[in-house]
Amino acid sequence: MIKITLPDGSIKEFESGTTVLEVAKSISEGLARNVISASFNGTTVETKTSLSQDGSLILYTWKDDQGKKAFWHSSAHVLAQAIQKLYPGAKLTIGPAIDNGFYYDVDFGEDKISDNDFKKIEDKMLEISRGKHEFSMRDVSKDDALAFYKKEDNPFKVELIENLTDGDITFCDHDSFTDLCRGGHIPNTGIIKAVKVMSVAGAYWRGDENNPQLTRVYGISFPKQKELKEYLELLEEAKKRDHRKLGRELQLFTFSQKVGQGLPLWLPKGAALRERLEDFLKKAQKKAGYEMVVTPHIGQKELYETSGHYAKYGEDSFQPIKTPHEGEEFLLKPMNCPHHCEIYNASPWSYKDLPKRFAEFGTVYRYEQSGELHGLTRVRGFTQDDAHIFCTPDQLDEEFKKVIDLVLYVFGSLGFENFTAQVSLRDPENKEKYIGSDENWEKAEKAILNATQEKELNYVVETGEAAFYGPKLDFMVKDALGRSWQLGTIQVDYNLPERFELTYKGSDNELHRPVMIHRAPFGSMERFIAILLEHTGGNFPLWLMPEQAIILSLSEKYEKYTEKVLNLLENNEIRARIDDRSETMGKKIREAEMNKLPFMLIVGEQEEKDGTVSVRKHGGEDLGAMSVEKFAEIIKGEIASTLKTFEV
């Protein structure tokens, strides 16, 4: 008999040789119908895999990320088979699952494929899938594997196999198709009910531009046609919400080839938006006891060698700046932390002075490859809402909870309500990978878990995912389209205090190392604004909108009255402007709608006579005529409902 440990901690006994599917059936018939993949002792296995030793088993369905990975990995095999049937001369290379679907890199030789070919590839994939062919893994000797692909005249697979160890090579078979594969498949092709070839792109073999260029075929698949339909509708909505498109339409930011790739230029409306976000956080930070600091955009190379950032970012980043002085080199700042450590080091501290909380909106620079740049989400220069807290180990628990409060305040004020907290702890079996004493690690991990539980956060624990310098808490936020983003991070660090020899005098009159907390609720201003744009579709919370109202006059005859209305709005701290162009009212309203303006105030003869404005809300809702004072109350009420005061 073997003992199988399930995720809930329960242990069941089975005869040796029992399959994964049989274990699922012993739990429930419903689970057995839905299980499509599994993990045994950390290794991905199939549902028909026989278990012959004690171990931990996790069963995956389509709803699990690992289940989707197996589903899409299996679909990549079906795509490869379809391509081979339709293009007999094509040479297959690799085809992994990705976050949304899968791809296969193919050398099509003389053949060229375009979106005109997608339908026939999809039809062939569905034809294969309907055959309900089982996926079967088998061990293959290195000689036999090489012989197989030499006969196929496939130099790409031959190259892969030559770099593998004999005894570790496996093939996967389904139907008449065979592929080099490590495993991790669904039971059979029949589960694949809907497929879509999404796009094709060029890709160099093994990512090296000196190698042959291949065609990368992207696809996605689902167990139900309805799910594919919903996914495609979601993609269409995502296109409408693309922050690059909205940023252009709302005149928030732009890029210039002359300035350089990945270096955004903020237009007046975008700069005002950033400034409001900064002021919002600065106000909360001040109440939370943070002190603002400012550090240079560059630093001596030695600074980043001390911190370890040069080892991490140096070779792949902007090259050192040489000065006229022999041997003197500076770097564009890749992180703010080393500068904050030196600010701390500028004064001697006692335990009575701690914690010290230094905050900065500091711009940093990293040389991302041009192919990886993407709007504001991946840039070469970005501003972090960075802060570093220097505290005693005994203060860590309380400081961590205070940072969580601040992060939750930011999320709540900006409409991010759906999130999961991820607690990353060290691997207790490999403590040598981490720095810092066991005592400090235990305090830090306990502080994070206590704070997470006390704040009643929905959280998951990832053992072994801590940084080498300390445990951390990341916030995984879901946007309006259900996409997950990492926003907000809190990290405990024993590394930099050691590297920079930071100290404070304790109650015992001895010098001690402080603990350092890194925190950034926004992360980077650029990326945060991009995600916020896509989450809201450009309809930011009213308190954040660059313009909250626009005054539309029916005729230039009412110019004086519109000016009076504007002055009254400004006296109530409402951001507004007048559209006095000689355009039709219909065109002005359409453009105001396109520009996501929350309110339109229409002014004509009756409004001037009554001292009112006719209010139209974004989206077409007519609120009727009212005084400017009444309208100001509506604005203030709506802002108060979303922008609460930060309570310490």
NORKA-V668169 format. One record per residue. N is the residue number from 0. RES is the residue in one small letter. PSI is psi as a letter, one per 30 degrees, with the letter a starting at -180 (* if undefined). OMEGA is omega in radians with two decimals (* if undefined). Layout:
BEGIN
[[N:RES:PSI:OMEGA] [N:RES:PSI:OMEGA]]
END
This chain:
BEGIN
[[0:m:l:3.07] [1:i:l:3.14] [2:k:k:-3.13] [3:i:k:3.12] [4:t:k:-3.12] [5:l:l:-3.06] [6:p:f:-3.14] [7:d:g:3.12] [8:g:f:3.14] [9:s:l:-3.13] [10:i:k:3.12] [11:k:k:3.11] [12:e:k:3.12] [13:f:l:3.02] [14:e:k:3.07] [15:s:k:-3.11] [16:g:f:3.08] [17:t:k:-3.13] [18:t:l:3.08] [19:v:e:-3.12] [20:l:e:3.13] [21:e:e:3.05] [22:v:e:3.12] [23:a:e:3.14] [24:k:e:-3.14] [25:s:f:3.12] [26:i:e:3.06] [27:s:k:3.11] [28:e:e:3.13] [29:g:e:3.11] [30:l:e:-3.13] [31:a:e:3.12] [32:r:f:-3.01] [33:n:f:-3.11] [34:v:k:-3.11] [35:i:f:3.14] [36:s:l:-3.12] [37:a:l:3.05] [38:s:k:3.14] [39:f:j:-3.09] [40:n:h:3.07] [41:g:f:-3.14] [42:t:k:3.12] [43:t:k:-3.14] [44:v:l:3.10] [45:e:l:-3.13] [46:t:f:-3.14] [47:k:g:3.09] [48:t:k:3.09] [49:s:k:3.14] [50:l:k:-3.05] [51:s:g:3.12] [52:q:l:3.08] [53:d:k:3.09] [54:g:l:3.14] [55:s:k:-3.09] [56:l:k:3.03] [57:i:k:-3.14] [58:l:k:-3.09] [59:y:k:2.98] [60:t:a:3.13] [61:w:f:-3.09] [62:k:f:-3.13] [63:d:k:3.11] [64:d:e:-3.14] [65:q:e:3.06] [66:g:e:3.10] [67:k:e:-3.14] [68:k:e:3.12] [69:a:e:-3.14] [70:f:e:-3.09] [71:w:e:3.05] [72:h:e:3.11] [73:s:e:3.13] [74:s:e:3.09] [75:a:e:3.06] [76:h:e:-3.13] [77:v:e:3.07] [78:l:e:-3.13] [79:a:e:3.13] [80:q:e:3.13] [81:a:e:3.13] [82:i:e:-3.13] [83:q:e:3.12] [84:k:e:-3.08] [85:l:f:-3.11] [86:y:i:-3.02] [87:p:f:-3.13] [88:g:f:-3.09] [89:a:k:3.10] [90:k:k:-3.09] [91:l:k:3.11] [92:t:c:3.13] [93:i:l:-3.12] [94:g:i:-3.10] [95:p:l:2.91] [96:a:k:3.07] [97:i:a:-3.05] [98:d:e:3.11] [99:n:i:3.10] [100:g:b:-3.02] [101:f:l:2.98] [102:y:l:3.00] [103:y:k:3.07] [104:d:k:-3.00] [105:v:k:2.95] [106:d:j:-3.08] [107:f:f:3.13] [108:g:b:-3.12] [109:e:f:-3.11] [110:d:k:3.04] [111:k:k:3.08] [112:i:k:3.14] [113:s:a:-3.14] [114:d:f:3.06] [115:n:f:-3.11] [116:d:f:-3.03] [117:f:e:-3.05] [118:k:e:-3.10] [119:k:e:3.07] [120:i:e:3.11] [121:e:e:-3.13] [122:d:e:3.14] [123:k:e:3.11] [124:m:e:-3.14] [125:l:e:3.09] [126:e:e:3.11] [127:i:e:-3.10] [128:s:e:-3.11] [129:r:f:3.12] [130:g:f:3.13] [131:k:h:-3.11] [132:h:k:3.12] [133:e:k:3.01] [134:f:k:-3.11] [135:s:k:3.10] [136:m:k:3.04] [137:r:k:3.08] [138:d:k:-3.14] [139:v:k:3.09] [140:s:l:-3.12] [141:k:e:-3.14] [142:d:e:-3.13] [143:d:e:3.13] [144:a:e:3.12] [145:l:e:-3.14] [146:a:e:-3.12] [147:f:e:-3.05] [148:y:f:3.01] [149:k:e:3.09] [150:k:e:3.10] [151:e:f:-3.10] [152:d:h:-3.12] [153:n:j:-3.08] [154:p:f:-3.11] [155:f:e:3.11] [156:k:e:3.11] [157:v:e:3.14] [158:e:e:3.12] [159:l:e:-3.08] [160:i:e:3.13] [161:e:f:-3.14] [162:n:g:3.13] [163:l:l:-3.14] [164:t:k:3.09] [165:d:k:-3.08] [166:g:f:3.13] [167:d:g:-3.05] [168:i:k:3.12] [169:t:k:3.03] [170:f:l:3.01] [171:c:k:3.12] [172:d:k:2.87] [173:h:k:-3.07] [174:d:b:-3.14] [175:s:g:-3.00] [176:f:k:3.10] [177:t:k:3.11] [178:d:k:3.00] [179:l:k:-2.99] [180:c:k:3.11] [181:r:f:3.11] [182:g:l:-3.12] [183:g:i:-3.04] [184:h:l:3.00] [185:i:l:-3.07] [186:p:e:-3.13] [187:n:l:-3.06] [188:t:f:-3.05] [189:g:f:3.14] [190:i:f:-3.13] [191:i:j:-3.04] [192:k:f:-3.10] [193:a:k:3.14] [194:v:l:3.08] [195:k:k:2.98] [196:v:k:-2.99] [197:m:e:-3.07] [198:s:l:2.98] [199:v:l:3.14] [200:a:l:3.07] [201:g:k:3.10] [202:a:k:3.10] [203:y:k:3.09] [204:w:k:-3.14] [205:r:g:3.05] [206:g:g:-3.10] [207:d:k:-3.07] [208:e:f:3.06] [209:n:f:-3.14] [210:n:l:3.13] [211:p:k:3.08] [212:q:k:-3.12] [213:l:l:3.03] [214:t:k:3.12] [215:r:j:3.14] [216:v:j:3.14] [217:y:k:3.09] [218:g:l:3.04] [219:i:l:-3.10] [220:s:l:-3.09] [221:f:l:3.08] [222:p:f:3.10] [223:k:k:3.12] [224:q:e:-3.12] [225:k:e:-3.12] [226:e:e:3.06] [227:l:e:3.13] [228:k:e:-3.14] [229:e:e:3.14] [230:y:e:-3.13] [231:l:e:3.08] [232:e:e:3.11] [233:l:e:3.11] [234:l:e:3.11] [235:e:e:3.11] [236:e:e:3.12] [237:a:e:3.10] [238:k:e:3.13] [239:k:e:-3.08] [240:r:g:-3.12] [241:d:k:-3.04] [242:h:f:3.12] [243:r:e:3.12] [244:k:e:-3.12] [245:l:e:3.13] [246:g:e:3.10] [247:r:e:-3.10] [248:e:e:-3.11] [249:l:g:3.08] [250:q:h:-3.14] [251:l:e:-3.10] [252:f:l:3.08] [253:t:l:3.06] [254:f:l:3.13] [255:s:k:3.09] [256:q:e:-3.14] [257:k:e:3.09] [258:v:e:3.10] [259:g:k:3.12] [260:q:k:3.04] [261:g:g:3.13] [262:l:j:-3.03] [263:p:k:3.03] [264:l:k:-3.09] [265:w:k:3.10] [266:l:l:-3.06] [267:p:e:-3.13] [268:k:e:3.12] [269:g:e:3.12] [270:a:e:3.11] [271:a:e:3.10] [272:l:e:3.11] [273:r:e:-3.10] [274:e:e:3.12] [275:r:e:3.08] [276:l:e:3.12] [277:e:e:-3.12] [278:d:e:3.12] [279:f:e:-3.11] [280:l:e:3.13] [281:k:e:-3.14] [282:k:e:3.12] [283:a:e:-3.13] [284:q:e:-3.13] [285:k:e:3.11] [286:k:f:-3.11] [287:a:g:3.05] [288:g:g:3.10] [289:y:k:3.04] [290:e:k:-3.13] [291:m:k:3.06] [292:v:l:3.09] [293:v:k:-3.14] [294:t:l:-3.08] [295:p:l:3.11] [296:h:f:3.13] [297:i:l:3.07] [298:g:l:3.12] [299:q:k:-3.14] [300:k:e:-3.11] [301:e:e:3.14] [302:l:e:-3.07] [303:y:f:2.98] [304:e:e:3.10] [305:t:e:-3.08] [306:s:f:-3.08] [307:g:f:-3.12] [308:h:f:3.12] [309:y:e:3.11] [310:a:e:-3.09] [311:k:e:-3.02] [312:y:f:-2.95] [313:g:e:-3.02] [314:e:e:-3.08] [315:d:g:-3.08] [316:s:a:3.09] [317:f:k:-3.07] [318:q:l:-3.11] [319:p:k:3.09] [320:i:j:-3.13] [321:k:k:3.12] [322:t:l:3.09] [323:p:f:-3.13] [324:h:k:-3.11] [325:e:k:3.05] [326:g:f:-3.13] [327:e:k:-3.11] [328:e:k:3.07] [329:f:l:3.06] [330:l:k:2.91] [331:l:k:-3.02] [332:k:j:3.07] [333:p:f:3.14] [334:m:l:3.13] [335:n:f:-2.99] [336:c:e:-3.09] [337:p:e:3.13] [338:h:e:-3.14] [339:h:e:3.07] [340:c:e:-3.13] [341:e:f:3.03] [342:i:e:3.09] [343:y:e:-3.08] [344:n:f:-3.08] [345:a:f:-3.11] [346:s:l:3.01] [347:p:k:-3.11] [348:w:k:3.02] [349:s:l:3.08] [350:y:f:3.12] [351:k:f:-3.12] [352:d:f:-3.03] [353:l:l:0.08] [354:p:l:2.96] [355:k:k:-3.10] [356:r:j:3.14] [357:f:k:-3.12] [358:a:k:-3.12] [359:e:k:2.90] [360:f:i:-3.00] [361:g:k:3.13] [362:t:k:-3.12] [363:v:l:-3.01] [364:y:k:3.06] [365:r:k:-3.08] [366:y:j:3.05] [367:e:k:3.09] [368:q:k:-3.05] [369:s:e:-3.13] [370:g:f:-3.12] [371:e:f:-3.14] [372:l:k:-3.12] [373:h:j:3.10] [374:g:b:3.11] [375:l:f:-3.06] [376:t:f:3.10] [377:r:j:-3.05] [378:v:l:-3.13] [379:r:f:3.07] [380:g:k:-3.10] [381:f:l:-3.07] [382:t:k:3.13] [383:q:k:3.01] [384:d:i:-2.92] [385:d:k:2.97] [386:a:k:3.12] [387:h:k:-3.11] [388:i:k:3.10] [389:f:j:-3.04] [390:c:l:3.05] [391:t:l:3.10] [392:p:e:-3.14] [393:d:f:-3.13] [394:q:f:-2.99] [395:l:e:-3.09] [396:d:e:-3.10] [397:e:e:-3.14] [398:e:e:-3.14] [399:f:e:3.14] [400:k:e:3.14] [401:k:e:3.12] [402:v:e:3.09] [403:i:e:3.11] [404:d:e:-3.12] [405:l:e:3.13] [406:v:e:-3.14] [407:l:e:3.09] [408:y:e:3.12] [409:v:e:-3.12] [410:f:e:-3.10] [411:g:e:-3.11] [412:s:f:-3.07] [413:l:g:3.00] [414:g:g:3.07] [415:f:j:-3.04] [416:e:f:-3.03] [417:n:j:-3.12] [418:f:l:3.06] [419:t:k:3.07] [420:a:k:3.11] [421:q:j:3.11] [422:v:j:-3.11] [423:s:j:-3.10] [424:l:l:3.13] [425:r:l:3.09] [426:d:j:-3.08] [427:p:f:-3.14] [428:e:f:-3.10] [429:n:h:-3.06] [430:k:f:-3.10] [431:e:f:3.13] [432:k:f:-2.99] [433:y:l:3.07] [434:i:l:-3.13] [435:g:l:-3.08] [436:s:l:3.06] [437:d:e:-3.10] [438:e:e:-3.13] [439:n:e:3.11] [440:w:e:-3.14] [441:e:e:3.10] [442:k:e:-3.09] [443:a:e:-3.13] [444:e:e:3.11] [445:k:e:3.14] [446:a:e:-3.13] [447:i:e:-3.12] [448:l:e:3.12] [449:n:e:-3.11] [450:a:e:-3.13] [451:t:e:-3.13] [452:q:e:-3.13] [453:e:e:3.13] [454:k:g:3.09] [455:e:h:3.11] [456:l:k:2.96] [457:n:j:-3.00] [458:y:l:3.01] [459:v:l:3.11] [460:v:k:3.09] [461:e:j:3.12] [462:t:k:3.14] [463:g:f:-3.10] [464:e:g:3.11] [465:a:l:2.99] [466:a:l:-3.09] [467:f:f:-3.08] [468:y:f:3.11] [469:g:l:3.11] [470:p:l:-3.10] [471:k:l:3.09] [472:l:j:3.11] [473:d:k:3.13] [474:f:j:3.13] [475:m:j:-3.01] [476:v:k:3.03] [477:k:k:-3.14] [478:d:a:-3.06] [479:a:f:3.14] [480:l:g:3.10] [481:g:g:3.12] [482:r:k:-3.09] [483:s:k:3.12] [484:w:k:3.02] [485:q:j:-3.14] [486:l:k:3.12] [487:g:k:3.12] [488:t:k:3.06] [489:i:k:-3.06] [490:q:k:3.07] [491:v:k:-3.00] [492:d:k:3.00] [493:y:f:-3.01] [494:n:e:-3.07] [495:l:e:3.06] [496:p:e:3.10] [497:e:e:-3.08] [498:r:e:-3.10] [499:f:g:3.08] [500:e:h:3.12] [501:l:k:-3.11] [502:t:l:2.91] [503:y:l:3.14] [504:k:k:-3.10] [505:g:l:3.13] [506:s:f:3.11] [507:d:g:3.14] [508:n:g:3.09] [509:e:l:3.10] [510:l:k:-3.14] [511:h:l:3.05] [512:r:k:3.00] [513:p:l:2.96] [514:v:k:-3.10] [515:m:k:3.04] [516:i:k:3.00] [517:h:k:3.06] [518:r:k:3.13] [519:a:j:-3.14] [520:p:e:3.10] [521:f:e:-3.01] [522:g:c:2.96] [523:s:k:-3.13] [524:m:e:-3.09] [525:e:e:-3.10] [526:r:e:-3.12] [527:f:e:3.14] [528:i:e:3.10] [529:a:e:-3.12] [530:i:e:3.12] [531:l:e:3.09] [532:l:e:-3.09] [533:e:e:3.11] [534:h:e:-3.07] [535:t:f:-3.04] [536:g:g:-3.12] [537:g:f:3.09] [538:n:i:-3.10] [539:f:l:2.98] [540:p:k:-3.01] [541:l:e:-3.10] [542:w:f:-3.06] [543:l:f:-3.04] [544:m:k:3.08] [545:p:e:3.07] [546:e:k:-3.08] [547:q:f:-3.12] [548:a:l:3.04] [549:i:k:-3.11] [550:i:k:-3.11] [551:l:j:-3.12] [552:s:k:3.13] [553:l:f:-3.12] [554:s:l:3.11] [555:e:f:3.11] [556:k:f:-3.05] [557:y:g:-3.07] [558:e:e:-3.10] [559:k:e:-3.12] [560:y:e:3.11] [561:t:e:3.09] [562:e:e:3.12] [563:k:e:3.11] [564:v:e:-3.14] [565:l:e:3.14] [566:n:e:3.12] [567:l:e:3.11] [568:l:e:-3.13] [569:e:e:3.08] [570:n:f:3.09] [571:n:g:3.12] [572:e:h:3.06] [573:i:k:-3.11] [574:r:j:-3.08] [575:a:l:3.02] [576:r:l:-3.14] [577:i:k:2.97] [578:d:j:-3.09] [579:d:g:3.12] [580:r:l:3.13] [581:s:h:3.09] [582:e:l:3.10] [583:t:l:3.12] [584:m:e:3.13] [585:g:e:-3.13] [586:k:e:-3.14] [587:k:e:3.14] [588:i:e:3.13] [589:r:e:-3.12] [590:e:e:3.09] [591:a:e:3.07] [592:e:e:-3.14] [593:m:e:-3.12] [594:n:g:3.05] [595:k:g:-3.13] [596:l:k:-3.02] [597:p:e:-3.08] [598:f:k:3.01] [599:m:k:3.13] [600:l:j:-3.07] [601:i:k:-3.05] [602:v:k:3.09] [603:g:a:-3.06] [604:e:e:-3.08] [605:q:e:-3.14] [606:e:e:3.13] [607:e:e:-3.12] [608:k:e:-3.07] [609:d:f:-3.08] [610:g:h:-3.09] [611:t:a:2.97] [612:v:k:3.02] [613:s:k:-2.97] [614:v:k:3.06] [615:r:k:-3.11] [616:k:l:3.08] [617:h:k:-3.07] [618:g:f:3.02] [619:g:f:-3.12] [620:e:k:-3.14] [621:d:j:-3.13] [622:l:f:3.09] [623:g:a:-3.11] [624:a:k:3.11] [625:m:l:3.08] [626:s:l:3.10] [627:v:e:3.14] [628:e:e:3.12] [629:k:e:3.11] [630:f:e:3.13] [631:a:e:3.10] [632:e:e:3.11] [633:i:e:-3.14] [634:i:e:-3.09] [635:k:e:3.12] [636:g:e:-3.14] [637:e:e:3.12] [638:i:e:-3.11] [639:a:f:-3.11] [640:s:f:-3.13] [641:t:e:-3.08] [642:l:j:3.13] [643:k:l:3.05] [644:t:k:3.13] [645:f:k:-3.13] [646:e:k:3.13] [647:v:*:*]]
END
